[in-house]
Amino acid sequence: MRYAWIFMVVLTFPGRAVALADHTVDRIVIEHVLPGYEALATATRELYTTANADCTPSFRPLRDAYHAAFDAWVMVSHLRFGPSEVDSRAFAIAFWPDPRGKTPKTLRRMLADRDPSVSDPSAFATLSVAGRGLYALERVLFDPEFSEREEEPFICKLVMAIAHDLAATSAQISSDWRDRYADQMIRAGRHGSIYRAPLEAQQEFLKALSTGLQFTSELRLGRPLGTFERPRPKRAEARLSGRSLRNVQLALVALQSLALKLSKDHPDIAAGFDAGFATAIEVSHDLDHDPVFKSVSDPQGRLKVEVLQQRIDDIRSLTQNRLGPALGVGEGFNALDGD
Amino acid sequence: METELYSRRSFLASSTAAGLMPTLTWADAGAPHYLSAARMPDGSHRLFGLDSHVQPVFSVPLPERGHAAALHPDRPEAVAFARRPGTFALIGDCARGLQIATLAAPAERHFYGHGAFSADGRRLFTTENAYEIGEGRIGIWAADQGYRRTGEFYSGGVGPHDMVRLPGTNILAVANGGIDTHPETGREKLNLPTMQPNLTYVTTAGELLEQVTLSPAMRLNSIRHLAVRSDALVAFGCQWQGDLRAAPSLLGTHRLGGGVRFAEHPAEDHARLEGYVGSVAFSGDGSTLCISAPRGDAAQLFDVSSMSFVAKITSQDICGIAQGPTDFVATTGFGYAGDLHKLDAFEPQNLAWDNHLVKRR
């Protein structure tokens, strides 16, 4: 009943709701989305520049540039709507999870065929997303199957092609946001915007927050956890480059920033997020000694990963049960089903 | 001990098949008009038989969350399917309130939550995922031999979800939603960049008769739920996987050998669907189609001959829709069940009705 009441207030004072929503959406777009995608465009451009200088997989600056680009991606990886979804751009940057191992299969085939598309950016951009992006680059740089063949010219061409494609795709998303989509969201509810009301733009960010938390809990942590009887440490995200935990920590920082901005007109909920993220981030540091969640196979180490997952699920509950209704999104059993 | 139990169960199954036990009909089960799964207040799940007013007449427990159900054409047997990616289905004897068989998905297969019986009731067909290769399968079970698995065939695509049998034929219409998932990654969609849904007509012997593929602009329109009219006109409801604001029409009709017709939605009412249709049903006289939009808290009615918008009904978390005594009956996640236009005529049950309301033919 209480949630219905909050929703009613928003409906009854549309002028006030618009004013609040406008400011909320403006801030998220200007302070969270645009700088995030701009940083990804910059980091991937630098990655390409570095690869141009030396494309040897073991080249330290190349690996550093890969990590910087991956960091930038994780900070926006929850913003999956609009420009990132045009032509499957986000999938071309980040193809994971990959339960059937399509990325290594695609790379193996490309290597065996000496796939000529590595010398042709427009052809490379039409390749299966499994052979493109950060997870493909990780394989080439960190999986000995590829990285130890660094004397082969093809490996070098592959590194350059992936880096170039990443930079081009990231630049497209960033410029689309800056030139087109930011305005659509900021002008939500006004003539010409695809968002019929400011509240709709807020709901888009609510969905981004919710799916980002779900992805982090169920996949980034859930995949390596597997079951108690059968833990699956090798399924950890970006395990080869040792950044499984780092991705969780960065995602939490990014999602925290979004959650606090999105809930700023609801102080109780904002306080809940503030405490919830602080706890989750603190708990994540108990795992600093275990960057790829190896400890999931050991009952005691496993508990720490489970505790972290539980703290993230607490934030998910807050999002679903309190922020959702406050932003006019129901919590229906069927609405949440997806089948 | 185990052998003894096993023999007893086989005996029950074979004696039923051989007609040694008195033949029961749906009348012995309180003649339910509908079936629906529900989540109970304590978080457990049950399958309910419902009367013509959509009020409970019986219920049986389910081990996990259910999805849809299939009803045997003659015997009072109901199949309750687990929700995707479940690997069980229960066959309940609705007259005795007993569980008579359990279907366990074979290795490297899981159910999608829908199924259909052959016209003579001797076979049950189930939509399944051959998940190690990412292809849809139709599983075949011998309903007249204790629901033994006898084989499978290709569904014609990826992610087969709903399936209906064209009345009076041995032809199945299969909604291949196009979305690839793997149990290892739960409900994560693995192939959005390449997904391609279709509507496939296939005989119960596995012979592919016709495939309807949508235009490239509609590639992300996952064909998910089906309804069939007595003259074999098939209606399909879709779930859009692209940008919500670019969602195309989510309701279409097709007839074997014919063309696709999409419904025309007024822009405002179309946006209300949130790109997501939960269920689809024809009215008794076949003149009207109803779709539910649980995310938009609405149901919408369309005239079948013109495929134009007729009316909308608002109800929170409405999802189950079926043909009713007048036009439609519906259920919601808030426990309401009954005539679509008078959903509050009965007090809501203290439970959440799950996705689909299935009518007994």
HADDOCK unambig.tbl for C-alpha pairs under 7 A between the chains (distance, minus, plus):
assign (segid A and resid 81 and name CA) (segid B and resid 243 and name CA) 6.59 0.50 0.50
assign (segid A and resid 82 and name CA) (segid B and resid 243 and name CA) 6.56 0.50 0.50
assign (segid A and resid 88 and name CA) (segid B and resid 193 and name CA) 5.45 0.50 0.50
assign (segid A and resid 99 and name CA) (segid B and resid 182 and name CA) 6.99 0.50 0.50
assign (segid A and resid 99 and name CA) (segid B and resid 184 and name CA) 6.67 0.50 0.50
assign (segid A and resid 99 and name CA) (segid B and resid 185 and name CA) 6.98 0.50 0.50
assign (segid A and resid 194 and name CA) (segid B and resid 245 and name CA) 6.66 0.50 0.50
assign (segid A and resid 332 and name CA) (segid B and resid 317 and name CA) 5.20 0.50 0.50
assign (segid A and resid 332 and name CA) (segid B and resid 333 and name CA) 6.14 0.50 0.50
assign (segid A and resid 333 and name CA) (segid B and resid 317 and name CA) 6.98 0.50 0.50
assign (segid A and resid 333 and name CA) (segid B and resid 333 and name CA) 5.37 0.50 0.50
assign (segid A and resid 333 and name CA) (segid B and resid 352 and name CA) 6.89 0.50 0.50
assign (segid A and resid 334 and name CA) (segid B and resid 294 and name CA) 5.94 0.50 0.50
assign (segid A and resid 334 and name CA) (segid B and resid 317 and name CA) 5.99 0.50 0.50
assign (segid A and resid 334 and name CA) (segid B and resid 319 and name CA) 6.47 0.50 0.50
assign (segid A and resid 334 and name CA) (segid B and resid 333 and name CA) 6.05 0.50 0.50
assign (segid A and resid 334 and name CA) (segid B and resid 354 and name CA) 6.52 0.50 0.50
assign (segid A and resid 334 and name CA) (segid B and resid 355 and name CA) 5.97 0.50 0.50
assign (segid A and resid 335 and name CA) (segid B and resid 294 and name CA) 4.72 0.50 0.50
assign (segid A and resid 335 and name CA) (segid B and resid 295 and name CA) 4.48 0.50 0.50
assign (segid A and resid 335 and name CA) (segid B and resid 317 and name CA) 5.99 0.50 0.50
